[in-house]
């Protein structure tokens, strides 16, 4: 085996070893990195939106998601595309082709602030759109409202 071939084989072996190591990261490391990425994103771009009903909050979440996909990630998805039977397969392919992954996450009560849609672009957290959370705007409020925390400009 020539020296060049040995170098190429050694480089290929090192690349594979690095890939294997990254594939086998501890789950606790992945969770910590994910939490750190969310906190950093919220520190830079967090916006609160308040709504009088769960329905209005849900409508906003859909609008915010489609707006982010269109404006920031340049993926054209229209609401009527999602309503059609079998549209989820088309949407999955479209998002995957563009390196986008959307996760809908729910955590237990102590981490409820982290519940929401996580939008990833090429494995990096690009946006967070929180689930509508029923709460009172102030101690003097009589009626509950629904708060949505997001990093998306609408």
N, CA, C and O of each residue as an XYZ file, in Angstrom:
616
protein
N       0.847     -1.169      0.000
C       0.000      0.000      0.000
C       0.902      1.244      0.000
O       1.846      1.336      0.785
N       0.604      2.175     -0.870
C       1.424      3.379     -0.966
C       1.112      4.324      0.189
O       0.116      4.161      0.894
N       1.967      5.295      0.365
C       1.808      6.258      1.447
C       0.527      7.077      1.274
O      -0.171      7.345      2.252
N       0.215      7.476      0.040
C      -1.016      8.229     -0.210
C      -2.251      7.416      0.131
O      -3.210      7.931      0.707
N      -2.218      6.147     -0.228
C      -3.362      5.292      0.085
C      -3.523      5.121      1.591
O      -4.641      5.110      2.108
N      -2.399      4.988      2.290
C      -2.448      4.860      3.747
C      -3.019      6.124      4.382
O      -3.816      6.045      5.317
N      -2.614      7.288      3.877
C      -3.131      8.563      4.396
C      -4.636      8.670      4.172
O      -5.379      9.063      5.071
N      -5.081      8.315      2.965
C      -6.515      8.380      2.660
C      -7.302      7.428      3.553
O      -8.378      7.767      4.045
N      -6.756      6.238      3.754
C      -7.430      5.253      4.595
C      -7.480      5.734      6.043
O      -8.495      5.560      6.717
N      -6.401      6.332      6.523
C      -6.366      6.856      7.881
C      -7.359      8.014      8.037
O      -8.063      8.088      9.045
N      -7.424      8.919      7.049
C      -8.368     10.029      7.086
C      -9.808      9.523      7.090
O     -10.647     10.020      7.841
N     -10.086      8.533      6.245
C     -11.429      7.958      6.192
C     -11.794      7.325      7.534
O     -12.924      7.459      8.004
N     -10.833      6.637      8.146
C     -11.061      6.017      9.447
C     -11.333      7.080     10.512
O     -12.217      6.892     11.348
N     -10.589      8.198     10.499
C     -10.784      9.277     11.478
C     -12.151      9.941     11.296
O     -12.840     10.241     12.272
N     -12.534     10.164     10.037
C     -13.838     10.770      9.753
C     -14.955      9.861     10.256
O     -15.917     10.333     10.862
N     -14.828      8.568     10.008
C     -15.847      7.621     10.469
C     -15.892      7.577     11.992
O     -16.975      7.487     12.570
N     -14.735      7.638     12.654
C     -14.690      7.616     14.115
C     -15.371      8.860     14.692
O     -16.097      8.767     15.681
N     -15.138     10.025     14.074
C     -15.790     11.257     14.530
C     -17.302     11.170     14.343
O     -18.067     11.592     15.210
N     -17.727     10.618     13.206
C     -19.159     10.475     12.943
C     -19.786      9.535     13.964
O     -20.858      9.819     14.500
N     -19.121      8.421     14.231
C     -19.644      7.470     15.213
C     -19.747      8.112     16.593
O     -20.719      7.880     17.312
N     -18.760      8.911     16.966
C     -18.776      9.570     18.273
C     -19.935     10.559     18.361
O     -20.600     10.649     19.393
N     -20.177     11.301     17.282
C     -21.277     12.276     17.321
C     -22.630     11.568     17.318
O     -23.591     12.070     17.902
N     -22.715     10.409     16.666
C     -23.963      9.659     16.647
C     -24.290      9.048     18.010
O     -25.452      8.761     18.298
N     -23.288      8.852     18.833
C     -23.477      8.179     20.113
C     -23.344      9.139     21.297
O     -22.987      8.719     22.398
N     -23.627     10.412     21.077
C     -23.605     11.369     22.183
C     -24.619     10.934     23.229
O     -25.645     10.332     22.911
N     -24.322     11.242     24.445
C     -25.252     10.907     25.515
C     -26.528     11.723     25.384
O     -26.494     12.890     24.994
N     -27.638     11.108     25.707
C     -28.927     11.784     25.638
C     -28.929     13.022     26.526
O     -29.512     14.042     26.157
N     -28.292     12.950     27.680
C     -28.234     14.110     28.581
C     -27.475     15.272     27.937
O     -27.840     16.431     28.136
N     -26.423     14.976     27.169
C     -25.685     16.026     26.456
C     -26.557     16.678     25.399
O     -26.548     17.899     25.242
N     -27.315     15.855     24.669
C     -28.186     16.389     23.624
C     -29.268     17.271     24.241
O     -29.576     18.334     23.702
N     -29.843     16.847     25.356
C     -30.884     17.642     26.021
C     -30.318     18.970     26.522
O     -30.958     20.013     26.385
N     -29.114     18.930     27.103
C     -28.495     20.154     27.606
C     -28.194     21.114     26.453
O     -28.470     22.309     26.553
N     -27.634     20.598     25.367
C     -27.339     21.437     24.203
C     -28.610     22.041     23.632
O     -28.625     23.206     23.236
N     -29.677     21.250     23.589
C     -30.957     21.714     23.061
C     -31.534     22.818     23.948
O     -32.038     23.821     23.442
N     -31.462     22.635     25.259
C     -31.950     23.645     26.188
C     -31.129     24.924     26.068
O     -31.686     26.022     26.086
N     -29.819     24.791     25.947
C     -28.951     25.958     25.784
C     -29.280     26.711     24.500
O     -29.307     27.941     24.490
N     -29.528     25.980     23.424
C     -29.872     26.618     22.144
C     -31.203     27.363     22.265
O     -31.339     28.470     21.744
N     -32.182     26.769     22.943
C     -33.478     27.426     23.130
C     -33.318     28.690     23.965
O     -33.857     29.738     23.609
N     -32.585     28.606     25.068
C     -32.386     29.783     25.925
C     -31.673     30.904     25.165
O     -32.040     32.071     25.305
N     -30.675     30.570     24.375
C     -29.945     31.581     23.599
C     -30.854     32.237     22.567
O     -30.824     33.455     22.392
N     -31.662     31.429     21.884
C     -32.584     31.964     20.879
C     -33.627     32.868     21.524
O     -33.923     33.943     21.004
N     -34.183     32.441     22.649
C     -35.181     33.259     23.343
C     -34.565     34.560     23.871
O     -35.221     35.601     23.874
N     -33.316     34.500     24.312
C     -32.655     35.705     24.817
C     -32.494     36.753     23.712
O     -32.538     37.954     23.979
N     -32.310     36.297     22.479
C     -32.121     37.216     21.344
C     -33.427     37.700     20.740
O     -33.519     38.858     20.332
N     -34.440     36.843     20.671
C     -35.604     37.157     19.841
C     -36.967     36.957     20.490
O     -37.971     36.999     19.780
N     -37.056     36.745     21.778
C     -38.341     36.406     22.399
C     -39.364     37.533     22.290
O     -39.068     38.695     22.568
N     -40.571     37.159     21.879
C     -41.701     38.077     21.823
C     -42.908     37.364     22.434
O     -43.155     36.190     22.160
N     -43.659     38.097     23.271
C     -44.885     37.543     23.856
C     -46.084     38.074     23.096
O     -46.142     39.252     22.744
N     -47.037     37.194     22.847
C     -48.300     37.576     22.216
C     -49.419     37.100     23.135
O     -49.354     35.995     23.673
N     -50.448     37.931     23.318
C     -51.566     37.604     24.200
C     -52.853     37.507     23.389
O     -53.093     38.307     22.485
N     -53.681     36.509     23.729
C     -54.928     36.271     23.004
C     -56.056     35.997     23.994
O     -55.826     35.434     25.064
N     -57.286     36.400     23.632
C     -58.420     36.219     24.541
C     -58.944     34.788     24.597
O     -59.695     34.438     25.508
N     -58.554     33.958     23.630
C     -59.073     32.581     23.615
C     -58.017     31.620     23.084
O     -57.061     32.019     22.418
N     -58.218     30.340     23.399
C     -57.313     29.306     22.899
C     -57.371     29.233     21.376
O     -56.350     29.002     20.727
N     -58.543     29.424     20.809
C     -58.716     29.380     19.354
C     -57.869     30.455     18.674
O     -57.203     30.182     17.676
N     -57.891     31.676     19.211
C     -57.097     32.771     18.629
C     -55.602     32.483     18.753
O     -54.832     32.782     17.840
N     -55.193     31.905     19.878
C     -53.784     31.557     20.074
C     -53.355     30.489     19.072
O     -52.267     30.567     18.501
N     -54.214     29.489     18.860
C     -53.918     28.422     17.908
C     -53.819     28.952     16.475
O     -52.940     28.543     15.717
N     -54.713     29.852     16.115
C     -54.658     30.463     14.783
C     -53.337     31.212     14.601
O     -52.708     31.124     13.546
N     -52.921     31.946     15.631
C     -51.660     32.682     15.560
C     -50.479     31.741     15.381
O     -49.571     32.025     14.600
N     -50.483     30.617     16.102
C     -49.379     29.660     16.003
C     -49.240     29.173     14.559
O     -48.126     29.091     14.042
N     -50.359     28.850     13.906
C     -50.314     28.425     12.503
C     -49.790     29.515     11.588
O     -48.964     29.259     10.712
N     -50.273     30.733     11.794
C     -49.820     31.863     10.968
C     -48.328     32.109     11.173
O     -47.598     32.344     10.210
N     -47.877     32.055     12.421
C     -46.459     32.281     12.717
C     -45.580     31.221     12.059
O     -44.521     31.542     11.519
N     -46.011     29.967     12.102
C     -45.231     28.894     11.492
C     -45.137     29.073      9.975
O     -44.043     29.014      9.414
N     -46.275     29.291      9.308
C     -46.254     29.466      7.859
C     -45.469     30.710      7.465
O     -44.763     30.707      6.457
N     -45.589     31.761      8.247
C     -44.859     33.001      7.983
C     -43.353     32.768      8.078
O     -42.595     33.241      7.232
N     -42.923     32.043      9.105
C     -41.491     31.779      9.272
C     -40.953     30.915      8.138
O     -39.879     31.183      7.599
N     -41.704     29.879      7.781
C     -41.261     29.021      6.676
C     -41.130     29.819      5.387
O     -40.180     29.627      4.629
N     -42.072     30.704      5.139
C     -42.089     31.490      3.908
C     -41.022     32.578      3.913
O     -40.191     32.639      3.007
N     -41.042     33.426      4.917
C     -40.166     34.609      4.923
C     -38.709     34.300      5.219
O     -37.815     34.788      4.526
N     -38.463     33.495      6.244
C     -37.086     33.273      6.681
C     -36.424     32.069      6.027
O     -35.233     32.105      5.719
N     -37.194     30.999      5.813
C     -36.601     29.785      5.265
C     -36.885     29.610      3.778
O     -36.385     28.678      3.148
N     -37.685     30.505      3.225
C     -37.983     30.521      1.784
C     -38.619     29.225      1.297
O     -38.341     28.768      0.189
N     -39.471     28.638      2.126
C     -40.228     27.442      1.754
C     -41.688     27.852      1.636
O     -42.310     28.273      2.611
N     -42.218     27.725      0.441
C     -43.592     28.166      0.188
C     -44.571     27.055      0.546
O     -44.698     26.062     -0.171
N     -45.261     27.242      1.668
C     -46.288     26.303      2.106
C     -47.547     27.118      2.357
O     -47.533     28.083      3.121
N     -48.619     26.727      1.717
C     -49.895     27.419      1.904
C     -50.797     26.571      2.788
O     -50.750     25.342      2.729
N     -51.619     27.224      3.608
C     -52.501     26.455      4.506
C     -53.368     25.430      3.782
O     -53.624     24.357      4.329
N     -53.830     25.731      2.557
C     -54.669     24.764      1.848
C     -53.878     23.516      1.438
O     -54.467     22.465      1.186
N     -52.543     23.631      1.370
C     -51.714     22.463      1.062
C     -51.781     21.456      2.207
O     -51.747     20.246      1.983
N     -51.876     21.954      3.411
C     -51.884     21.096      4.589
C     -53.247     20.439      4.789
O     -53.334     19.346      5.348
N     -54.310     21.102      4.334
C     -55.665     20.601      4.543
C     -56.003     19.410      3.648
O     -56.916     18.646      3.961
N     -55.292     19.244      2.555
C     -55.599     18.158      1.618
C     -55.179     16.799      2.179
O     -54.170     16.698      2.876
N     -55.968     15.739      1.868
C     -55.584     14.392      2.306
C     -54.229     14.007      1.704
O     -53.975     14.249      0.524
N     -53.384     13.421      2.509
C     -52.074     13.003      2.034
C     -51.060     14.136      1.942
O     -49.930     13.920      1.506
N     -51.448     15.332      2.345
C     -50.557     16.488      2.233
C     -49.345     16.366      3.149
O     -48.282     16.915      2.858
N     -49.509     15.642      4.260
C     -48.382     15.533      5.191
C     -47.180     14.849      4.541
O     -46.040     15.174      4.871
N     -47.415     13.906      3.620
C     -46.298     13.244      2.929
C     -45.567     14.243      2.039
O     -44.337     14.287      2.011
N     -46.347     15.046      1.312
C     -45.751     16.064      0.456
C     -44.974     17.078      1.288
O     -43.849     17.446      0.949
N     -45.586     17.522      2.380
C     -44.955     18.507      3.250
C     -43.675     17.947      3.872
O     -42.663     18.645      3.942
N     -43.715     16.700      4.318
C     -42.517     16.066      4.882
C     -41.380     16.046      3.871
O     -40.240     16.360      4.214
N     -41.679     15.681      2.631
C     -40.656     15.645      1.584
C     -40.101     17.036      1.305
O     -38.892     17.213      1.152
N     -40.993     18.019      1.241
C     -40.581     19.392      0.967
C     -39.664     19.919      2.071
O     -38.632     20.529      1.790
N     -40.040     19.684      3.305
C     -39.223     20.147      4.415
C     -37.880     19.427      4.465
O     -36.842     20.054      4.676
N     -37.900     18.113      4.270
C     -36.667     17.334      4.302
C     -35.717     17.779      3.193
O     -34.510     17.883      3.408
N     -36.264     18.038      2.015
C     -35.455     18.498      0.878
C     -34.743     19.810      1.214
O     -33.634     20.059      0.743
N     -35.378     20.630      2.019
C     -34.822     21.935      2.389
C     -34.066     21.916      3.723
O     -33.676     22.967      4.231
N     -33.863     20.736      4.282
C     -33.104     20.620      5.525
C     -33.847     21.144      6.744
O     -33.228     21.612      7.700
N     -35.181     21.068      6.712
C     -36.007     21.612      7.788
C     -36.707     20.475      8.530
O     -37.225     19.535      7.927
N     -36.703     20.592      9.840
C     -37.411     19.620     10.672
C     -38.228     20.405     11.693
O     -37.731     21.355     12.297
N     -39.481     20.004     11.879
C     -40.351     20.652     12.864
C     -40.744     19.606     13.898
O     -41.248     18.535     13.559
N     -40.506     19.931     15.153
C     -40.867     19.030     16.239
C     -41.882     19.719     17.141
O     -41.716     20.885     17.499
N     -42.932     18.992     17.504
C     -43.932     19.487     18.450
C     -43.639     18.818     19.780
O     -43.847     17.614     19.930
N     -43.158     19.585     20.746
C     -42.730     19.001     22.014
C     -43.600     19.450     23.178
O     -44.085     20.580     23.228
N     -43.777     18.523     24.109
C     -44.465     18.813     25.360
C     -43.622     18.276     26.507
O     -43.125     17.151     26.459
N     -43.472     19.091     27.524
C     -42.693     18.720     28.699
C     -43.613     18.680     29.917
O     -44.765     19.111     29.857
N     -43.086     18.157     31.018
C     -43.895     18.106     32.226
C     -44.086     19.517     32.795
O     -43.525     20.487     32.285
N     -44.870     19.608     33.837
C     -45.346     20.905     34.333
C     -44.228     21.884     34.686
O     -44.360     23.080     34.425
N     -43.142     21.408     35.267
C     -42.077     22.338     35.677
C     -41.343     22.950     34.482
O     -40.755     24.025     34.609
N     -41.368     22.295     33.347
C     -40.738     22.819     32.126
C     -41.762     23.208     31.074
O     -41.471     23.191     29.878
N     -42.944     23.552     31.513
C     -44.041     23.862     30.603
C     -43.701     25.016     29.658
O     -44.222     25.066     28.543
N     -42.855     25.924     30.073
C     -42.469     27.054     29.239
C     -41.762     26.606     27.958
O     -41.674     27.371     26.997
N     -41.258     25.372     27.943
C     -40.558     24.839     26.769
C     -41.485     24.135     25.788
O     -41.028     23.699     24.732
N     -42.764     24.010     26.098
C     -43.718     23.345     25.210
C     -43.906     24.174     23.946
O     -44.098     25.388     24.013
N     -43.851     23.519     22.806
C     -44.104     24.250     21.574
C     -43.521     23.587     20.350
O     -43.114     22.425     20.376
N     -43.490     24.355     19.274
C     -42.935     23.902     18.002
C     -41.485     24.344     17.907
O     -41.175     25.524     18.071
N     -40.611     23.404     17.646
C     -39.193     23.676     17.452
C     -38.910     23.507     15.963
O     -39.142     22.436     15.403
N     -38.415     24.550     15.328
C     -38.122     24.502     13.899
C     -36.607     24.477     13.733
O     -35.908     25.390     14.173
N     -36.112     23.426     13.098
C     -34.680     23.267     12.865
C     -34.372     23.438     11.385
O     -35.110     22.955     10.526
N     -33.283     24.124     11.097
C     -32.772     24.248      9.731
C     -31.358     23.695      9.766
O     -30.497     24.223     10.469
N     -31.120     22.643      9.016
C     -29.811     21.979      8.991
C     -29.308     21.665     10.401
O     -28.166     21.967     10.750
N     -30.183     21.054     11.204
C     -29.873     20.575     12.555
C     -29.654     21.687     13.582
O     -29.275     21.394     14.716
N     -29.879     22.953     13.220
C     -29.751     24.058     14.173
C     -31.127     24.644     14.460
O     -31.954     24.793     13.560
N     -31.356     24.973     15.719
C     -32.637     25.557     16.102
C     -32.776     26.924     15.450
O     -31.985     27.831     15.709
N     -33.786     27.063     14.604
C     -34.000     28.307     13.870
C     -35.141     29.121     14.460
O     -35.126     30.348     14.373
N     -36.134     28.463     15.060
C     -37.281     29.182     15.607
C     -37.967     28.342     16.672
O     -37.871     27.115     16.696
N     -38.664     29.052     17.549
C     -39.485     28.420     18.582
C     -40.826     29.143     18.598
O     -40.881     30.372     18.626
N     -41.903     28.367     18.579
C     -43.248     28.918     18.694
C     -43.930     28.146     19.818
O     -44.286     26.979     19.652
N     -44.108     28.795     20.945
C     -44.650     28.125     22.122
C     -46.118     27.776     21.963
O     -46.844     28.406     21.195
N     -46.537     26.769     22.697
C     -47.960     26.446     22.773
C     -48.653     27.566     23.530
O     -48.046     28.205     24.390
N     -49.892     27.801     23.224
C     -50.658     28.788     23.980
C     -50.782     28.346     25.426
O     -51.221     27.229     25.700
N     -50.406     29.197     26.337
C     -50.421     28.868     27.761
C     -51.458     29.742     28.462
O     -51.374     30.969     28.421
N     -52.412     29.116     29.090
C     -53.491     29.853     29.772
C     -52.954     30.449     31.072
O     -52.445     29.736     31.936
N     -53.079     31.765     31.191
C     -52.567     32.447     32.372
C     -53.262     33.793     32.531
O     -54.061     34.189     31.682
N     -52.963     34.482     33.597
C     -53.484     35.822     33.820
C     -52.365     36.819     33.537
O     -51.227     36.626     33.965
N     -52.695     37.880     32.818
C     -51.683     38.864     32.438
C     -51.101     39.564     33.665
O     -49.914     39.888     33.691
N     -51.920     39.793     34.666
C     -51.447     40.408     35.908
C     -52.267     39.861     37.071
O     -53.246     39.142     36.869
N     -51.870     40.198     38.260
C     -52.602     39.737     39.448
C     -54.001     40.335     39.525
O     -54.887     39.777     40.171
N     -54.193     41.463     38.867
C     -55.487     42.136     38.891
C     -56.432     41.658     37.793
O     -57.601     42.042     37.769
N     -55.936     40.829     36.893
C     -56.764     40.335     35.788
C     -57.879     39.439     36.303
O     -57.683     38.623     37.203
N     -59.053     39.612     35.709
C     -60.209     38.814     36.092
C     -60.358     37.615     35.167
O     -60.724     36.527     35.610
N     -60.079     37.810     33.897
C     -60.239     36.748     32.903
C     -58.876     36.234     32.446
O     -57.949     37.015     32.230
N     -58.765     34.928     32.304
C     -57.492     34.393     31.815
C     -57.297     34.728     30.331
O     -58.254     34.934     29.584
N     -56.051     34.773     29.946
C     -55.702     34.977     28.548
C     -54.714     33.883     28.160
O     -54.222     33.138     29.008
N     -54.438     33.805     26.873
C     -53.525     32.795     26.366
C     -52.275     33.487     25.843
O     -52.333     34.343     24.961
N     -51.143     33.088     26.415
C     -49.866     33.695     26.060
C     -49.092     32.737     25.158
O     -48.965     31.549     25.452
N     -48.583     33.276     24.066
C     -47.739     32.497     23.158
C     -46.390     33.203     23.106
O     -46.302     34.376     22.744
N     -45.349     32.478     23.471
C     -43.982     33.000     23.378
C     -43.394     32.471     22.075
O     -43.518     31.287     21.761
N     -42.762     33.352     21.330
C     -42.210     32.947     20.047
C     -40.932     33.713     19.734
O     -40.642     34.735     20.356
N     -40.183     33.220     18.779
C     -39.006     33.920     18.260
C     -39.248     34.342     16.811
O     -38.322     34.743     16.106
N     -40.488     34.246     16.387
C     -40.853     34.508     14.991
C     -41.511     35.874     14.867
O     -42.426     36.207     15.620
N     -41.038     36.655     13.918
C     -41.693     37.933     13.618
C     -42.863     37.658     12.697
O     -42.730     36.937     11.708
N     -44.012     38.236     13.022
C     -45.189     38.009     12.167
C     -45.620     39.290     11.477
O     -46.591     39.287     10.721
